[in-house]
Amino acid sequence: MKRWAGIVSVTAIFLFFIGCGSKSSPTSVTPVVVDTTHQTTANVVVFDDFSDSINAQNSIGRALGNYKIANLTAAGKDVTWGGGSWYGLASANGALIVSGNGDTVMNGKIETQDNVDLMSTLFSGGRLQAEFNCQNIVPTTADYWAGISCDLAGDLEHPSKFDSLKYPGDSTAYWDLSALDSIRFTMHGTGAVRFSFETKAVDDKFKAKGADAWGFHGVNIIFPDNMTADRVYSIPASSLTMIPDAATEAGGNVTWDQAKSAASVVTLELDTEDDDFLDIDVDKIEFIFKSGAAVPFDFK
């Protein structure tokens, strides 16, 4: 069965696709064993500490916005010019996203959400606190999905030299993550979460097949039962893989090494291959780059 869902984001201004699950389908994604020893401290960049409860903007996008404010002369400068604002995505057949405070962000009837006021309710006290609930999908064999995404950084309406990679006919702001060593999460939760990067290599692979891209490079993490305290999960970038069904549909697998030089979007979503409910509480997400390597998000 084809597992994908088409999502149009107003904030991202492009079409992208993510994997989704069905309550009747078997598990086809093997969770990566978390590497708790991979704890290098060299070249640490905080991707998001969820402190922006006004613009729902990741830390890299906010840093780029502040750089632009300091260095550009255009009128009406705003920190949101750095891009990276989070938006919601969920199947319109009952999938819910609810904040830790009980605010309904996605109501089971719409597929995208970029209302900053609603998205900001997911961020409280410097944490992301959210429930992704697909337990009431009808019929039970229907595909479903729920998650949140954001551009890595870059506002295409107000570009700067830090919107690093551009390609003819493609307006997406890509970033070169070739030097990325690992991704570190400080979080706890109930259920299973998938973290992934959208990349140009996977987009192009699907485009060549005349299909819509999904199943991007990521990792699935299943939280232990009764988990209430933060744990540090450190994932080597080399562990990021495509969802196998997506690789098959694309006509061949794309490795992270083949894709890492042009990444655009980050997604945190319910891992529907392993669960239909996710309660997640994230303190921060960090990108760790290799010692001595050039860090793309060095806004100075």
Residue frames as qw, qx, qy, qz and C-alpha x, y, z in Angstrom:
[[0.000, 0.888, 0.460, 0.000, 0.00, 0.00, 0.00],
 [0.382, 0.536, -0.026, 0.753, 1.26, 3.46, -0.87],
 [0.458, -0.684, -0.407, 0.397, 2.05, 5.44, 2.28],
 [0.331, 0.063, 0.035, 0.941, 2.18, 9.14, 1.55],
 [0.001, 0.818, 0.528, -0.225, 0.35, 12.34, 2.16],
 [0.379, 0.485, 0.191, 0.764, 0.51, 15.56, 0.18],
 [0.312, -0.744, -0.368, 0.462, 0.90, 18.72, 2.25],
 [0.342, 0.652, 0.141, 0.661, 0.92, 22.28, 0.97],
 [0.457, -0.567, -0.345, 0.592, 2.46, 24.77, 3.38],
 [0.177, 0.954, 0.175, 0.168, 1.82, 28.49, 2.99],
 [0.371, -0.869, 0.276, 0.177, 4.90, 29.31, 5.03],
 [0.648, -0.268, 0.582, 0.411, 7.20, 26.94, 3.19],
 [0.448, 0.688, -0.156, -0.549, 5.81, 27.92, -0.23],
 [0.322, 0.374, -0.810, -0.316, 6.47, 24.49, -1.69],
 [0.900, -0.109, -0.122, -0.405, 4.95, 21.01, -1.82],
 [0.118, 0.449, -0.869, 0.173, 6.45, 18.21, 0.19],
 [0.840, -0.163, -0.357, -0.375, 5.40, 14.75, 1.28],
 [0.221, -0.480, 0.758, -0.382, 5.85, 12.67, 4.39],
 [0.323, -0.041, -0.942, -0.082, 5.22, 9.06, 5.25],
 [0.577, -0.267, 0.196, -0.747, 1.95, 8.09, 6.90],
 [0.098, -0.121, 0.972, -0.174, 0.54, 5.01, 8.51],
 [0.649, -0.182, -0.416, -0.610, -2.49, 2.81, 8.39],
 [0.588, -0.408, 0.516, -0.471, -3.94, 1.00, 11.36],
 [0.963, 0.092, 0.187, -0.171, -4.07, -2.21, 9.35],
 [0.658, 0.647, -0.361, 0.133, -0.56, -2.06, 7.95],
 [0.882, -0.299, -0.150, 0.333, 2.46, -3.88, 9.42],
 [0.307, -0.859, 0.229, 0.340, 5.54, -2.10, 10.70],
 [0.820, 0.490, 0.080, 0.283, 7.95, -1.50, 7.82],
 [0.210, 0.811, -0.323, 0.440, 10.45, 0.83, 9.48],
 [0.800, -0.254, -0.411, 0.356, 13.03, -0.49, 11.92],
 [0.257, -0.964, 0.036, -0.059, 13.84, 2.09, 14.64],
 [0.525, 0.571, -0.464, 0.429, 17.50, 3.01, 14.82],
 [0.729, -0.446, -0.387, 0.346, 19.20, 1.96, 18.02],
 [0.075, -0.981, 0.034, -0.178, 19.97, 5.18, 19.86],
 [0.711, 0.242, -0.331, 0.571, 23.68, 5.84, 20.26],
 [0.446, -0.881, -0.157, -0.031, 23.96, 7.25, 23.79],
 [0.713, -0.395, 0.126, 0.565, 27.78, 7.38, 23.61],
 [0.465, 0.446, 0.316, 0.696, 27.90, 9.74, 20.63],
 [0.269, -0.881, -0.344, 0.182, 28.19, 12.88, 22.73],
 [0.549, 0.152, 0.058, 0.820, 30.80, 15.07, 21.06],
 [0.113, -0.821, -0.341, 0.444, 30.70, 18.73, 22.13],
 [0.330, -0.209, 0.370, 0.843, 32.58, 20.15, 19.14],
 [0.113, -0.017, -0.443, -0.889, 30.76, 22.75, 17.00],
 [0.044, 0.479, 0.849, -0.219, 27.37, 22.53, 18.70],
 [0.174, -0.140, -0.238, -0.945, 24.56, 24.54, 17.08],
 [0.287, 0.310, 0.738, -0.527, 21.22, 24.74, 18.86],
 [0.002, 0.298, 0.723, 0.623, 18.67, 24.05, 16.14],
 [0.385, -0.592, -0.257, -0.660, 15.84, 24.93, 18.51],
 [0.177, -0.013, -0.759, 0.626, 15.46, 25.50, 22.23],
 [0.204, -0.598, -0.731, -0.259, 11.77, 26.34, 21.75],
 [0.248, -0.406, -0.387, 0.790, 12.12, 29.69, 23.49],
 [0.115, 0.024, -0.277, -0.954, 10.30, 31.62, 20.76],
 [0.126, 0.457, 0.853, -0.219, 6.69, 31.43, 21.94],
 [0.246, 0.640, 0.116, -0.719, 5.78, 34.48, 19.83],
 [0.446, 0.569, -0.427, -0.544, 6.86, 33.59, 16.28],
 [0.935, 0.006, 0.342, -0.093, 7.13, 29.78, 16.67],
 [0.542, 0.764, -0.349, 0.023, 10.52, 30.19, 14.99],
 [0.932, -0.136, -0.141, 0.305, 13.46, 27.81, 15.38],
 [0.487, -0.751, 0.091, 0.437, 16.69, 29.12, 16.92],
 [0.529, -0.034, 0.466, 0.708, 18.64, 29.06, 13.64],
 [0.176, 0.683, 0.512, 0.491, 15.98, 31.04, 11.80],
 [0.306, -0.925, -0.211, 0.081, 15.82, 33.52, 14.68],
 [0.567, -0.507, 0.243, 0.602, 19.61, 33.94, 14.62],
 [0.410, 0.264, 0.522, 0.700, 19.53, 34.56, 10.86],
 [0.029, -0.853, -0.449, -0.263, 16.71, 37.09, 11.37],
 [0.431, -0.843, -0.029, 0.322, 18.75, 38.96, 13.96],
 [0.555, -0.182, 0.397, 0.708, 21.75, 38.97, 11.61],
 [0.265, 0.555, 0.535, 0.580, 19.61, 40.48, 8.86],
 [0.216, -0.926, -0.309, 0.002, 18.25, 43.15, 11.21],
 [0.509, -0.697, 0.148, 0.483, 21.81, 44.15, 12.10],
 [0.445, -0.266, 0.538, 0.665, 23.21, 44.09, 8.58],
 [0.261, 0.491, 0.657, 0.509, 20.48, 45.00, 6.10],
 [0.027, -0.134, -0.097, 0.986, 19.22, 48.50, 5.38],
 [0.228, -0.380, -0.688, -0.575, 15.75, 47.62, 4.07],
 [0.374, -0.297, 0.228, -0.848, 12.78, 49.15, 5.87],
 [0.824, -0.198, -0.014, -0.531, 10.51, 47.14, 8.13],
 [0.408, 0.348, -0.833, 0.137, 13.17, 44.63, 9.16],
 [0.789, -0.357, 0.138, -0.481, 11.84, 41.79, 11.30],
 [0.348, -0.440, 0.825, -0.060, 13.38, 38.76, 13.01],
 [0.792, 0.253, 0.517, -0.203, 10.95, 36.54, 11.08],
 [0.520, 0.748, -0.331, -0.244, 12.97, 37.40, 7.96],
 [0.126, -0.512, 0.849, 0.009, 15.23, 34.55, 9.10],
 [0.715, 0.048, -0.561, -0.414, 12.51, 32.00, 8.33],
 [0.293, 0.133, -0.894, 0.311, 12.30, 28.71, 10.20],
 [0.515, -0.145, 0.323, -0.781, 8.77, 29.13, 11.57],
 [0.171, 0.045, 0.982, -0.073, 7.04, 25.88, 12.52],
 [0.586, 0.047, -0.195, -0.785, 3.78, 24.84, 10.87],
 [0.572, -0.066, 0.751, -0.324, 1.45, 21.90, 11.49],
 [0.485, 0.216, -0.652, -0.541, 0.36, 19.04, 9.24],
 [0.396, 0.004, 0.840, -0.371, -2.22, 16.34, 9.88],
 [0.049, -0.229, -0.860, -0.453, -4.61, 14.12, 7.96],
 [0.363, -0.107, 0.034, -0.925, -8.09, 15.62, 7.70],
 [0.667, -0.204, -0.633, -0.335, -9.76, 12.39, 8.76],
 [0.727, -0.632, -0.239, -0.126, -9.57, 12.98, 12.49],
 [0.714, 0.045, -0.307, 0.628, -5.86, 13.51, 13.26],
 [0.304, -0.935, -0.159, -0.096, -5.39, 15.96, 16.15],
 [0.539, 0.237, -0.355, 0.726, -2.53, 18.12, 17.40],
 [0.455, -0.835, -0.259, -0.166, -3.01, 19.51, 20.90],
 [0.207, 0.675, -0.448, 0.548, -0.63, 21.68, 22.93],
 [0.419, -0.041, -0.771, 0.478, 0.58, 20.81, 26.40],
 [0.154, 0.071, 0.391, -0.904, -1.85, 23.44, 27.69],
 [0.361, 0.419, 0.804, -0.220, -4.79, 21.75, 25.98],
 [0.335, 0.625, -0.087, -0.699, -5.08, 24.17, 23.03],
 [0.774, 0.344, 0.524, 0.090, -6.25, 22.51, 19.81],
 [0.110, -0.573, 0.442, 0.682, -3.79, 23.31, 17.02],
 [0.285, 0.108, -0.756, -0.580, -5.08, 20.83, 14.42],
 [0.568, -0.014, 0.405, -0.716, -8.72, 19.84, 14.73],
 [0.500, 0.076, 0.862, 0.020, -8.88, 16.70, 12.61],
 [0.522, 0.698, 0.465, -0.153, -10.53, 18.52, 9.71],
 [0.349, 0.909, -0.200, -0.107, -7.70, 20.45, 8.03],
 [0.936, 0.167, -0.063, 0.304, -4.33, 19.36, 6.62],
 [0.547, 0.266, -0.195, 0.769, -2.06, 22.33, 7.34],
 [0.348, -0.890, -0.286, 0.071, -1.71, 25.04, 9.95],
 [0.565, 0.236, -0.126, 0.780, 0.60, 28.04, 9.87],
 [0.286, -0.861, -0.166, -0.386, -1.29, 30.35, 12.22],
 [0.365, 0.427, -0.557, 0.612, 1.52, 31.68, 14.42],
 [0.460, -0.439, 0.328, -0.699, -0.80, 32.25, 17.39],
 [0.951, -0.126, -0.018, -0.280, -1.89, 28.60, 17.33],
 [0.821, 0.301, -0.392, 0.288, 1.56, 27.16, 16.60],
 [0.107, 0.575, -0.488, 0.648, 3.06, 29.22, 19.42],
 [0.731, -0.447, 0.173, -0.485, 0.83, 27.44, 21.95],
 [0.957, 0.062, -0.267, 0.096, 3.03, 24.35, 21.41],
 [0.543, 0.329, -0.406, 0.657, 5.97, 26.19, 23.00],
 [0.517, -0.791, -0.099, -0.312, 5.81, 26.76, 26.73],
 [0.641, -0.714, 0.276, 0.054, 8.59, 27.41, 29.23],
 [0.057, 0.698, -0.671, -0.241, 11.30, 26.86, 26.62],
 [0.377, -0.062, 0.923, 0.050, 9.94, 23.46, 25.61],
 [0.480, 0.036, -0.555, -0.678, 7.92, 21.89, 22.82],
 [0.301, 0.072, 0.854, -0.419, 4.94, 20.16, 24.41],
 [0.551, 0.221, -0.311, -0.742, 2.45, 18.51, 22.07],
 [0.606, 0.081, 0.775, -0.160, 0.18, 15.54, 21.52],
 [0.361, 0.285, -0.606, -0.649, -0.23, 13.99, 18.05],
 [0.507, 0.074, 0.755, -0.409, -3.37, 11.86, 18.22],
 [0.448, 0.210, -0.605, -0.623, -4.56, 9.54, 15.44],
 [0.154, 0.000, 0.948, -0.277, -6.43, 7.09, 17.64],
 [0.453, 0.463, 0.566, -0.510, -9.90, 8.01, 16.39],
 [0.179, 0.342, -0.581, -0.717, -9.33, 7.66, 12.64],
 [0.631, 0.325, 0.652, -0.266, -12.37, 6.26, 10.82],
 [0.967, -0.137, -0.162, -0.143, -12.30, 3.89, 9.05],
 [0.677, -0.631, 0.352, 0.138, -9.57, 2.07, 10.95],
 [0.810, 0.146, 0.371, 0.431, -7.86, 1.11, 7.67],
 [0.314, 0.932, 0.094, 0.153, -7.42, 4.74, 6.59],
 [0.631, 0.234, -0.195, 0.714, -4.00, 6.37, 6.24],
 [0.327, -0.926, -0.187, -0.029, -3.16, 9.03, 8.80],
 [0.619, 0.204, -0.207, 0.730, -0.37, 11.38, 9.82],
 [0.273, -0.945, -0.159, -0.082, 0.38, 14.25, 12.20],
 [0.724, -0.148, -0.064, 0.670, 3.46, 16.37, 12.78],
 [0.002, 0.964, 0.028, -0.265, 5.13, 19.76, 12.63],
 [0.757, 0.257, 0.199, 0.566, 7.73, 21.05, 10.17],
 [0.040, -0.939, 0.028, 0.341, 9.86, 24.11, 9.51],
 [0.638, 0.693, -0.210, 0.262, 12.41, 25.33, 7.01],
 [0.748, -0.144, -0.262, 0.593, 15.93, 25.04, 8.36],
 [0.180, -0.660, -0.113, 0.720, 16.24, 28.81, 7.87],
 [0.201, -0.054, 0.499, 0.841, 15.81, 31.44, 5.20],
 [0.361, 0.667, 0.447, -0.474, 13.00, 33.74, 4.15],
 [0.543, 0.258, 0.566, 0.564, 12.83, 33.61, 0.37],
 [0.144, 0.910, 0.337, 0.191, 11.14, 37.00, 0.21],
 [0.148, -0.953, 0.258, -0.060, 14.14, 38.57, 1.98],
 [0.950, 0.109, -0.129, 0.262, 17.16, 36.51, 0.86],
 [0.202, -0.891, 0.402, 0.056, 20.71, 36.94, 2.05],
 [0.400, 0.564, -0.721, -0.039, 24.03, 35.25, 1.40],
 [0.272, -0.264, 0.857, -0.350, 23.18, 32.77, 4.16],
 [0.838, 0.271, 0.274, -0.386, 20.35, 31.20, 2.17],
 [0.403, -0.565, 0.618, 0.370, 23.15, 29.03, 1.01],
 [0.280, -0.040, 0.840, 0.464, 22.24, 26.80, -1.93],
 [0.560, 0.527, 0.184, -0.612, 19.98, 27.69, -4.84],
 [0.435, 0.023, 0.803, 0.406, 19.34, 25.71, -8.00],
 [0.202, 0.083, -0.419, -0.881, 17.91, 26.84, -11.37],
 [0.532, -0.234, -0.579, -0.572, 14.14, 26.50, -11.35],
 [0.634, -0.425, -0.624, 0.167, 14.06, 25.70, -7.64],
 [0.090, -0.765, 0.085, -0.632, 13.38, 28.53, -5.20],
 [0.818, -0.526, -0.233, 0.028, 13.97, 26.42, -2.08],
 [0.044, -0.828, 0.489, -0.271, 16.64, 27.59, 0.38],
 [0.949, -0.051, -0.292, 0.105, 18.89, 24.56, 0.87],
 [0.311, -0.831, 0.443, -0.125, 21.67, 24.19, 3.44],
 [0.659, 0.407, -0.625, 0.096, 24.81, 22.09, 3.19],
 [0.729, -0.560, 0.271, -0.285, 24.88, 19.60, 6.08],
 [0.801, 0.374, -0.452, 0.119, 27.87, 17.64, 4.80],
 [0.255, 0.427, -0.648, 0.577, 29.79, 18.37, 8.01],
 [0.679, -0.439, 0.110, -0.578, 26.94, 17.30, 10.31],
 [0.154, 0.312, -0.910, 0.223, 28.24, 14.72, 12.76],
 [0.187, -0.332, -0.908, 0.171, 25.10, 14.02, 14.80],
 [0.351, -0.535, -0.208, -0.740, 21.76, 15.31, 16.02],
 [0.244, -0.063, -0.793, 0.554, 21.16, 15.49, 19.75],
 [0.444, -0.552, -0.388, -0.590, 17.70, 15.55, 21.33],
 [0.049, 0.026, -0.736, 0.674, 16.94, 16.29, 24.99],
 [0.566, -0.137, -0.241, -0.777, 13.36, 15.10, 25.50],
 [0.202, 0.041, 0.945, -0.255, 10.89, 12.57, 26.86],
 [0.536, 0.105, -0.224, -0.808, 7.51, 11.33, 25.82],
 [0.624, 0.098, 0.733, -0.252, 5.03, 8.56, 25.19],
 [0.759, 0.589, 0.209, -0.183, 4.77, 6.75, 21.87],
 [0.715, -0.010, 0.404, 0.571, 7.12, 7.00, 18.89],
 [0.162, 0.891, -0.021, -0.424, 8.54, 10.01, 17.03],
 [0.760, 0.293, 0.299, 0.498, 10.22, 10.35, 13.65],
 [0.112, -0.826, 0.143, 0.534, 12.71, 13.15, 12.96],
 [0.725, 0.307, 0.463, 0.407, 13.66, 13.80, 9.34],
 [0.079, -0.557, 0.251, 0.788, 15.31, 16.15, 6.86],
 [0.692, 0.656, 0.293, -0.071, 13.82, 16.87, 3.46],
 [0.413, -0.476, 0.475, 0.614, 16.57, 16.95, 0.82],
 [0.439, 0.609, -0.288, -0.594, 16.92, 17.92, -2.82],
 [0.070, 0.306, -0.917, -0.245, 18.32, 14.50, -3.74],
 [0.237, 0.285, 0.907, -0.199, 15.16, 12.70, -2.62],
 [0.397, 0.644, 0.227, -0.613, 12.91, 15.36, -4.16],
 [0.310, 0.575, -0.539, -0.531, 14.70, 14.95, -7.49],
 [0.092, -0.100, 0.987, 0.084, 14.55, 11.14, -7.32],
 [0.341, 0.484, 0.738, -0.325, 10.77, 11.23, -7.02],
 [0.336, 0.697, -0.044, -0.632, 10.46, 13.99, -9.61],
 [0.117, 0.409, -0.785, -0.451, 12.26, 11.79, -12.13],
 [0.076, 0.185, 0.980, 0.014, 9.61, 9.11, -11.52],
 [0.271, -0.369, -0.415, -0.786, 6.78, 11.62, -11.89],
 [0.568, -0.534, -0.625, 0.042, 5.79, 11.09, -8.27],
 [0.253, -0.853, 0.089, -0.448, 5.51, 13.20, -5.13],
 [0.433, 0.375, -0.683, 0.453, 8.39, 12.93, -2.66],
 [0.702, -0.598, 0.064, -0.382, 8.05, 11.47, 0.84],
 [0.964, -0.208, -0.067, 0.149, 9.93, 9.22, 3.29],
 [0.297, 0.846, -0.327, 0.298, 12.88, 11.58, 3.71],
 [0.591, 0.236, -0.631, 0.444, 16.09, 10.89, 5.66],
 [0.454, -0.625, 0.190, -0.606, 15.38, 10.45, 9.34],
 [0.238, 0.138, -0.896, 0.348, 15.33, 8.33, 12.44],
 [0.640, -0.490, -0.389, -0.446, 12.52, 6.71, 14.45],
 [0.106, 0.271, -0.722, 0.628, 12.71, 6.88, 18.25],
 [0.619, -0.469, -0.561, -0.287, 10.37, 4.88, 20.46],
 [0.212, -0.589, 0.439, -0.645, 10.04, 6.20, 24.01],
 [0.247, -0.021, -0.929, 0.274, 10.18, 3.69, 26.89],
 [0.428, -0.626, -0.598, -0.258, 6.94, 3.05, 28.77],
 [0.509, -0.794, -0.298, 0.148, 6.20, 5.45, 31.64],
 [0.573, 0.131, -0.032, 0.808, 8.94, 7.87, 30.59],
 [0.163, -0.925, -0.343, 0.004, 8.60, 11.15, 32.53],
 [0.397, -0.771, 0.204, 0.453, 12.17, 12.48, 32.71],
 [0.454, 0.809, -0.298, -0.224, 14.37, 13.86, 29.93],
 [0.836, -0.151, 0.412, 0.329, 16.83, 11.60, 28.19],
 [0.109, 0.732, -0.418, -0.526, 19.55, 12.66, 25.76],
 [0.851, 0.311, 0.412, 0.091, 19.32, 10.88, 22.41],
 [0.056, -0.723, 0.456, 0.517, 22.37, 11.34, 20.22],
 [0.833, 0.401, 0.380, -0.034, 21.93, 10.14, 16.63],
 [0.398, -0.328, 0.515, 0.685, 24.89, 9.94, 14.22],
 [0.449, 0.557, -0.138, -0.685, 24.03, 11.61, 10.93],
 [0.191, 0.302, -0.871, -0.337, 25.20, 8.44, 9.20],
 [0.186, 0.207, 0.927, -0.250, 22.17, 6.67, 10.76],
 [0.443, 0.464, 0.170, -0.748, 19.66, 8.82, 8.86],
 [0.207, 0.042, 0.891, 0.401, 17.84, 6.73, 6.26],
 [0.448, -0.024, -0.344, -0.825, 14.87, 6.91, 3.92],
 [0.724, 0.030, 0.504, -0.470, 11.70, 5.01, 4.74],
 [0.367, -0.131, 0.859, 0.333, 12.13, 1.73, 2.79],
 [0.441, 0.601, 0.666, -0.018, 8.74, 1.93, 1.05],
 [0.192, 0.915, -0.007, -0.354, 9.61, 5.43, -0.15],
 [0.201, -0.561, 0.675, 0.435, 12.96, 4.27, -1.55],
 [0.438, 0.199, 0.854, 0.199, 11.14, 1.54, -3.47],
 [0.356, 0.800, 0.465, -0.130, 8.62, 3.97, -4.89],
 [0.022, 0.880, -0.236, -0.411, 11.37, 6.43, -5.84],
 [0.837, 0.522, -0.166, 0.007, 13.04, 3.75, -7.92],
 [0.737, 0.226, -0.402, 0.495, 16.05, 3.32, -5.65],
 [0.567, -0.704, -0.272, 0.331, 17.46, 4.29, -2.31],
 [0.262, 0.804, -0.177, 0.503, 19.22, 7.61, -1.72],
 [0.688, -0.251, -0.451, 0.510, 21.88, 7.49, 1.00],
 [0.276, -0.905, -0.165, 0.277, 22.47, 10.32, 3.44],
 [0.492, -0.380, 0.352, 0.700, 25.91, 10.84, 1.89],
 [0.284, 0.350, 0.616, 0.646, 24.20, 11.45, -1.45],
 [0.113, -0.794, -0.523, -0.289, 21.64, 13.84, 0.05],
 [0.508, -0.619, -0.335, 0.497, 23.41, 15.74, 2.83],
 [0.363, -0.050, 0.142, 0.919, 24.75, 18.65, 0.76],
 [0.219, -0.214, -0.265, -0.914, 21.27, 20.12, 0.18],
 [0.196, -0.439, -0.845, 0.236, 18.73, 19.90, 3.03],
 [0.094, -0.420, -0.225, -0.874, 15.74, 22.19, 3.40],
 [0.604, -0.471, -0.096, -0.635, 13.06, 21.12, 5.90],
 [0.063, 0.160, -0.889, 0.424, 12.98, 19.51, 9.35],
 [0.659, -0.316, -0.350, -0.586, 9.97, 17.45, 10.45],
 [0.116, -0.129, 0.860, -0.480, 8.96, 16.03, 13.83],
 [0.646, -0.066, -0.331, -0.684, 6.03, 13.68, 13.42],
 [0.806, -0.176, 0.444, -0.350, 4.14, 10.81, 14.90],
 [0.049, 0.347, -0.899, -0.264, 5.95, 7.63, 13.81],
 [0.762, 0.077, 0.063, -0.640, 2.82, 6.01, 12.41],
 [0.660, 0.263, -0.696, -0.104, 4.63, 2.78, 11.62],
 [0.385, 0.048, -0.812, 0.435, 4.93, 2.07, 15.33],
 [0.050, -0.400, -0.667, 0.626, 2.11, 3.95, 17.06],
 [0.042, 0.656, 0.549, 0.516, -1.01, 6.09, 16.60],
 [0.339, -0.920, -0.167, -0.104, -0.41, 8.47, 19.52],
 [0.623, 0.198, -0.265, 0.709, 2.58, 10.62, 20.50],
 [0.345, -0.930, -0.122, -0.020, 2.92, 12.81, 23.57],
 [0.729, 0.252, -0.129, 0.623, 6.24, 14.61, 23.23],
 [0.323, -0.940, -0.024, 0.102, 8.09, 17.04, 25.49],
 [0.766, 0.333, -0.021, 0.550, 11.31, 18.42, 23.97],
 [0.406, -0.772, -0.043, 0.488, 13.80, 20.68, 25.74],
 [0.127, 0.795, -0.360, -0.471, 16.09, 21.23, 22.76],
 [0.900, 0.335, 0.220, 0.172, 17.42, 19.86, 19.50],
 [0.217, -0.807, 0.393, 0.382, 21.11, 20.37, 18.70],
 [0.834, 0.533, -0.103, 0.094, 23.16, 19.88, 15.55],
 [0.582, -0.648, 0.386, 0.303, 26.75, 18.79, 16.22],
 [0.658, 0.726, -0.200, -0.034, 29.21, 19.42, 13.40],
 [0.915, 0.032, -0.130, 0.382, 32.56, 17.72, 12.94],
 [0.482, -0.724, 0.072, 0.489, 35.56, 19.27, 14.65],
 [0.334, -0.367, 0.435, 0.751, 37.31, 21.77, 12.40],
 [0.272, 0.447, 0.725, 0.448, 34.51, 21.77, 9.84],
 [0.092, -0.108, -0.095, -0.985, 32.80, 24.90, 8.54],
 [0.137, 0.452, 0.794, -0.383, 29.40, 25.32, 10.20],
 [0.136, 0.471, 0.563, 0.665, 26.77, 26.60, 7.74],
 [0.288, -0.835, -0.422, -0.206, 24.79, 28.40, 10.44],
 [0.557, -0.302, -0.190, 0.750, 27.60, 30.71, 11.53],
 [0.115, 0.860, 0.348, 0.356, 25.87, 34.09, 11.50],
 [0.517, -0.569, -0.102, 0.631, 28.47, 36.68, 12.39]]
